């Protein structure tokens, strides 16, 4: 998968994303859903999340524009590698 994601989480700004999370917990849930779909596939061998960090107008990175993670880095890692519990 060449690009996926686009989950915006940036409280109090006018940035852009395909969908918007309302909290860090909501962001984790949305990430778990999109990454979970990829991990469930038996035919996919790799993926590229839309962006690591936010940019000027897009707030759909895993970290903000100053490279501060938007939620706990261990949770982000677990979601990305597929070891985060679902539910």
N, C-alpha and C positions, 0 to 999 in steps of 0.2 A: 504494500500500500504506500503510494508515494507521498501522501499527505492526508491527515485527518485531524480532528480535534475542533478547535475554534470555540472552546468554552471560556467565555469572558468571566473574570472575577476581579473587579476593581471598584470597590465601593466609592461612591461620591465622585465619580468622574464621568465624562461624556464619551468614553472610548467605545470601541466596536468589538463585537464577537458574534458568531452564529447563534449562540445561546448564552444566557447569563446565569451564573451561579449567585445565590444570595448570601452565602457564607462559606467559610473554609470547609465545613462538613458537607455542604451541598456540592462544592467543587469536587471533593473526594468521591462522593457518590456518582457524580456525572462522569468523572474520569474512570472510575471502576466499571461503569457500564460500557463506555466506548472501548477501553482496553480489553475488557472481558470478552467483548464480541470478537476481537482479533485473536485473543488467546484460545477461544473456543474453536476457531477454524482449524481444520485438518490440512488445508492447502496453502495457507499463507506462511511465508518464511521470514518476513521482516516488515517493518513499518517505519514511518517517519512522522512524528507528532508535528503539528503545524508550526510551532515555534517554542523554543526553550524559554525565551524572555519576551516580555511585552515590548512593543515599539511605541512610537509617538501616538498613533491612533488606534492600535489594536492591543487589547488587554487580554489576549487569550493564551499567554505563555504560562509555563509552569512556575515561573518566577517573574517578579516585576521588572521594570526597566533598570533598576539598580541591582538586579540579580539576587534579590531577596526572595526565597521560596514563599509561595502563597499558602502553603500548609507544611506540616512536618515533612522534612526531606526523607525520612525513613518510610513514611506512608506513601509518598510519591514513588519512591523506589519500588516498594512492594506492589503498588498498582501497576507500574510499568512492566515489571518482570513477571507479574501474574501470581504473586504469593499473598496478595491482600485478600482478607476474607470478604466474601460478598454478602449482601443481605441488607 
